[in-house]
Amino acid sequence: MRIALFATCIVDAMYPKVALATVRVLERLGHEVVFPAGQGCCSQMHVNSGYIEGALPVVRNHVEAFTSADYDVAVAPSGSCVASLGHQQPMVARACGDEDLARGAEEVAARTYELSELLVDVLGVDNAAEQLGSHFPHRITYHPSCHGLRLLGLGDRPTRLLESVDGLELVELPDAQECCGFGGTFSFKNPDVSGAMVDAKIKNIESTGTGLCAGGDSSCQLHMSGAARRRGSQVRTIHLAEILASTRANPLELDEIADLSIPRVHATVTPSAGGAR
């Protein structure tokens, strides 16, 4: 299958190794990953701030970038941005009187999946250890981001994948479905409320005794990591894609400064041999 990667703004700017991990996981399954040139923002920041007309060229850019590319399905390591494509982009186009763009946005959104959704529903991954060679011998907890949980209805797809990773112990997060307080521009417009929400989230992560919180949205990771550092907490965050990309031959590196990244070493082993790239 030919899969188009929608990297998203925050991943591209702040967590590029999440995009690389996504590519590695998909290539490990034997799929070709392409990167449509010209892609940019999904327009979520504009829409959430009420700038509908300002969002229109951003929507048009995304639709043109992905309709001009040759692929079967698209994937993004972000439930928030995938939700925006289907929930907001057609609305923006119609509000601005561009029905052709609205239909184009709907077509692109219909072929775009969040990573866990693609792996489970489309590619049939139900055992990350066996099918991906995923190995991550750590105790972690998991934060389900709001858009993936409420708009995409991801349910237990991410946690099912995590539970099937070799060596991983998943600990339930108290009040997991509560928002971390990021909410895009919400955290800028309502910093006190946002700060209180993320403090509560960090306390809940600390209560699990894991110190390591996985998630499917880098925006939430960024917000929680910043809050943890301000509190002097040892809590660290990590993206689902990075855990799935970690193998025995090429393990995820956890260093002393609360930085997580997939390693620079490239080791190639066929999945059927029990390893992976």
N, C-alpha and C positions, 0 to 999 in steps of 0.2 A: 504494500500500500504506500502511496505517496502522501506524506503528511506535512502540512504547512505549519510552521511555528509562528504563533503570535506571541512575541516576547513580553510585551507590556512595558510601560514606562519605568516603573519602579524596579522591575527585574533588570531591565537594560541598564539603568543608571546606577543602581545600588547593589544588585545581586546577580550579576551576569552569570555566575557559576550555577545558578538555578536553571537558567536556560540551557547551559551546557549539559547539566545533569539530565534534563528532560530529553535532550537529543540523544544522549548515551543510552538512556533506557529504551527509547523507541528504536534506535538502531540495533540494539541488542536483540530485539524481537524480530529483526530482519526487515524493518521498514525504512524507506528513504525519507529523510527529512529535508524540506526546502524552506528557505527564508524569503518570503515575498518582499522585494525591495520597495522602499517608500513607506512602509508601515510606520505608524506612530502611536499616538494616544487613542484611546477608545472614546474619548469625550466625556467620560464620567465626571471628571472634576468640573467641567463647564456646566453640565446639566445640573449637578447637585448644588451648584451655586446660583442657578437660575439664568444662566447665560445661554438660552436656547439658540438664538441666532448665531452667537459666537461658536456654538458647538457644531453648526451645520458644515463648515468646511472641514472640520476634524472628522466628522462622520463620513463625508464624501471621500476624504483621503483614505480612510480605512477600507471602505467598500471598493474603491477603485484599485487599491493595492491587492486586495484578495480576489477580486473578480478577474483581474488580469493574470493571476498566477495559475499554474497547472498543478492541481492537487486533488486528492479524494476527500480528505477531511482536514480540518485545522485543529490545533490544540494550543491552549495557553495554560501556564502554571499559575492560574489565578481565577478562582471562582468569581471574584468581584468583577473583573474585566469581561469574562465570558457572559455573566449576567447582564452587564451593561449593553452588550451587543444586541441581545434579544429584547431586553426590557426598555432600553432608552433610545437606541439609534433609530429604529423605525418611527418612534414617537417624535423625535426631533425633526426628521425629514418631513413627516406629515404636517407638523405644526408650522413648518416653513413653506408648505405648499409644493413639495417635491415628491410626488407619488412614485415616480420611477426610482428615485433614490431609496425610498422607503421599502419598496419591493426588493431592491438589490440588497439592502441591509438585512432584510428577513432571510433572504437566500444564504447570505454569508453566515449569519447567526445560526441557521439551521444546520450548517456543516461544521460548526466550531464547538469543541468540547473542552471542558476543564480536564486536567490531566487524569485524575482518578476515575472520572466518568468515562473517558476514552479507554483507559486500560481495562476497566471492568466490563463496561457495556458493549464496547465495540471490538476490542482486541482479545477479550476473553481471558484476562489475567485474573486468576483466583489464588495463585500461590507464588508470591514474589521470590521466595527462596528457590523454588524449582524452575520457574520460568524466566526469572531475571538474574538469578544468582545473588540476590540481595542478601547482604550480611551486615548486621549492625548490632554488636553485642553490648547494648546499653539499655538502661531503664529510662523510659520517656513517658511523657503525657502528651495529649493532643488537644489543640484548640480548634474547633470548627468555626471558620469565619462566617459572618452573618449572611453574605450574599450566597455563598455556596450552600449554606444550611437552609435558608428561607426562600430564595428565589430559584436556585437550581435544584433544590431537593436532593443533595448529594447523599444524605443519610449516612449510612455506615460504610460507604465505599472506601473512603480513606483509611478508616480504622481497620477494616478487613484486610486491606493491603498491608498495613503496618503489622498486624498480628501474624501475617504469614512470612515476615522477614526473619531470616535465620538469626537466632541469638537475641532478638529484641523482646523486651518485656514492656508491655503497654499498661500504664497505670491510669485509672479513670480520673479525670479532672473534675473537681467539684464545681457545680454551676457552669459546666462547660458551654452551655448554649447562651450564656450571657455575653454581650458584646464587649470587646476589649477597649472600646472607647475611641478607636481611630476614626472610622466613618468618613475618610477622605477629608474634605474641608471642615467637617464637624469639629475635628480636633483643634483646628485653628480658630474657628469662630466661638467655640465653647471650651476653652482650655481647662477651666476649673472642673467642669463636669467630666470632660474627657480624662483628665488626670485622675479623678476619683475612681472612674471606671477601670482604668488600666492598673491602678494601685490594687484594687480588689482582685483583678485577674492575676497579678503577680503573686499576691498573697496565696491565692488558691493553687497556683503552680508550685510555690514553695511548700505548701502543705502536703503535696504528693511525695516529697522527698526525692524527686528525680533530678531537679535542677535543669532539665532539658525539655523544652516544649516544641513539638512539631506542629506544622500547620500547612495550609495550602495556599496562603496568600502572603506575599512578601511585604505588603503594606502593613498587615497586622504584626508580622515579625519585627519590622522596623520600629513600630510604635511600642511594642512590648519590650524590645531590647533596650530602647532608650529609657523607658521607665525603670527597668531593672538596674541599669547603670546609675541612674540618678539616686535610686534607693540604696545603692551599694550591694545589691542582691547578686547572687551567683547564678541566677536564672539565665539560661541561654536559649536561643530559638534556632530552629532548623526547618528547612522546607522538606516536604514529603519527597520531592524529586531527588533531593540529595541523599536521603536515606535509601531510596530504591536504587540509586546509582552506586551505592557503596557495596563492594564485594570483598571476599577474602583476599583476592589477589590485588585489589586496588581499593583499600578501605578509606572511608571518610576520615579526615584528619580533624581531631578536636585539640586545639592548642590551648595554651595557658591564658590567652587574653580574650577568651570568650568569642573567638572567631571560628566560624565553621566553613569549610570549603572542601570541595572534592579535590583530591590530590592531582599533582601535575604529572605523575607517572602514568604511562599508558601501557597497560598489560592486556593482551587479547587472548581470551580462552573461549571456546565455543560453549554456549549455555548448556548443551547436553552433557558436557564434561563436568558440570557442576560449578563453573565459574562464569565470568563475563568480563566485558571490557569496562 
